[in-house]
């Protein structure tokens, strides 16, 4: 195992700083397929719209009762 030192002179026994620099210098990682778009905000929007419709329907039902 090589004894490497980081930029501040700290001991880096795993050499992770050198591996990270090699990864960054290599460029962007190549992905086999594009990552899917996150569905979180879309699901939250749908739940919000359904909640608003339920509240409006409940208020209308109470007003007409």
Buried (B, 14 or more C-beta within 10 A) or exposed (E): EEEBEEEEEEEBEEBEBBEEEEEEEEEEEEEEEEEEEEEEEEEEEEEEEEEEEEEEEEEEEEEEE
